[in-house]
Amino acid sequence: MNIHPGCIFVIYLTGMLTIKRKYLSWALFLLVGMGYFSSMSSLELNYFFKSLIAIMPIQVVAIIYTTYLRWSRS
């Protein structure tokens, strides 16, 4: 059975596009997380306020997610 090298490349490229998109998403999330950690570390705030600000993005994402789930069911 002879398989043309071009066919193998197309199959490889198709598989790599889905894998590449996933890794690009993770890389973007990693960069955003590193930027957020860096900016939070450099803030000169009271420890209590800094901890409140650090948790705020997680709370916002949770509210958006639960709102989306509720509206998608109706």
N, C-alpha and C positions, 0 to 999 in steps of 0.2 A: 504494500500500500504506500503510494507516494503522496505526500502532502506538500503542497506548494509552500515555500517559505513565506510568501505574502499572506497566506491564510493564517499561518501561525502568528504572524505579526499583528494581524487584525484581531484575532482572538485575544492575544496578549494585551493589545491596546484597549480593547473593550473592557477587559477585566481590570486593567490599571486605572481607567477613568473612574470607575466606581470606588476603587480603593483610594485613589488620589483625592477624590472629593471628600471622603471620610477623614483622611489624614489632614487635609487642608482645614476642615472644620475644627478638628482637634487642635491644630496649630494656632488657629485664630483664637479659640477659647483659652489656650495656654498663654498667648500673648496678652490678651485682655486681663486674665487673672494675674499675670506677673506685673502688668502696669498698675492694676488696682492695688496689689500688695505693696508695690513700691510707693505709690502715692499715699497709702494709708500709713506706711512706716515713717514717712517724712513729715507727717502732720504733727504740729506741736499743740496737742489738745490734752485735756484731762482724760485719764484712762477710761472713765465711765462713758464719756461722750464718744471716744474713739471706738469703744466696743459697740455702742449703738450704731454708729455709722458703718462699721464693718459688717453688721448683720443686715443692714437695710436692703442691699441688692438681693439677697436671698429671699427676704420677705416679699419684695416687689415681684420677683419671678414666681413665687408661690401663689400670690394673689392673681396674677395674670393667668397662670396655668389653671387654677380652679375656676376662674371666671370663664375661660375658654371651654373647659369641660362642661360647665353648667349650660352655656349657651349652645354648644354643639348637640346636646341631648334634646333640647326643646325644638 
